[in-house]
Amino acid sequence: MIPGDKKELEIFVESLPTFEKPKLKLEQYPTDAAIVATAVWDAYMRGLLVDVLDLGCGTGRFALAAAAMGARRVLCVDVDVEALAVAKRAAEAHGLDAVDFLAAAVPSLPIVKKFRVAFQNPPFGIWSGRGTDIAFLHAAVEHAEVVYTIHKLPTLAYVREAAARLGRRLEVLERAVLNIKPTYRHHRKRIHKVEVFLALVY
């Protein structure tokens, strides 16, 4: 059953499983359900959910949300096969047959097809290496006509300039504060807050 509004979509996303063994080097955190719902609902309202690419998909929140909203074909890409296995089980549990899975590193994506839309919450480059977020943006722009992407708020000007260099425009759809629960050994706070923005790049 297709969620009838953005709130129902958010509830669906929140119900999906998250990482069983999150990997620090890959900066694995569950993508905030509200942001996922905002992005996917916006794409749905724009008629973009035709063929969908979820880059660095993790456990597939964007991919499964897009499939739940009726996307005809979804490709879920991540370098972590354990995360992909979680996403695949969730897709099967919800009968989302439109989702395919590819184990691959996003910056060197081995596909040639151009997708209508891509979603991504790339590593911010804190543990994965500086510039990882922009490498993801390059891949997304190469493989999709329209991109929904999440980045740390202080990098907004930098990401906007990167999009411009790629011949694309960047529109901020939402600014938000992510409340990340303790996930790794170095986490000392009960909740770690990170300011981010959700952008449409086209």
KEMIPA-959718 format. One record per residue (C-alpha): x negated, y negated, z negated. Coordinates in steps of 0.1 Angstrom, whole numbers, plus 5000, padded with zeros to 4 digits. Each point is the difference from the previous one (the first is absolute). Example, Ala and Ser with C-alpha at 12.3 -4.5 7.8 and 13.67 -1.06 7.14 Angstrom:
! residues 2
487750454922498649665007
END
This chain:
! residues 202
500050005000498649665010499749754971502749745004498049704988496649904988500650094964501150355009496850035021497949884970501650264978499250275026496449895002499649994962501350364999497150135023497150184984496749824995496350114999499350324981496349934997499449635010496549935014498349684989497849975031503150005022501749754976503150224997502949844983503750055008501249715022502649804982503550135009501449655002497449885025500450325021503849945001499549645010497750095028502050295014503349834996498749705019498750225028503450185001501849675003497749895028500650325019496450114997500550354986499550185032496650174997498249924968496350034988499250024963496349934996498250124969503450154992499150164967503050194988502149855028502249744985500249785031500350305023502750174981501949674995499949935037501250365008502849964975501149695018500250195033496649955017499850245029496450094996497649934971496350084998498550014965496249965000497650044971496550134995501150184968501550345008501350044964502049685003501350115034501250334984502049814975501649785027500750315021501850184972502149694993500949975036501150365001502049964968501949715014500550165035498049725017499050195032498949695018496749984980496750145013496850004981496449945011496950034978497649735013498049704990502049695010497249785013499150275026503550125007500050275028503249905017500849805031503849954998501249654992502750004973502849744996499149934964497450094974500249984962497049994977498849934965496250025007497450044973499049654989496350085003499350004962498850364999500450115036497549755014500249635010502049945031502150314999503249805000499049825032498850335016503650134994501549695015497950045031501250365004503649904993499949725027498450245025502650264995503349814993501849705015501149884966498350064966501349974964496949984977499349944963497049814987498749834969501449644998496649834997499050145034503049855019498049745019497350265009502650255012501849735020496849915017499250365008503550045015499449695022496750145012501950305012502449785019502950054975502149784977500550074963503249924982500250054962503350184992499650034963497649924971500150254971498250114969499250374999500250164965497550295002500250254972496850154986498750245027496250024996497650034971498949645003503649874995500349864965503149795003503550154997501049825032497549865026501649715019498949935036501349715021500750115036501849885031501950205026499549875035501450055035497350005026501149975036
END
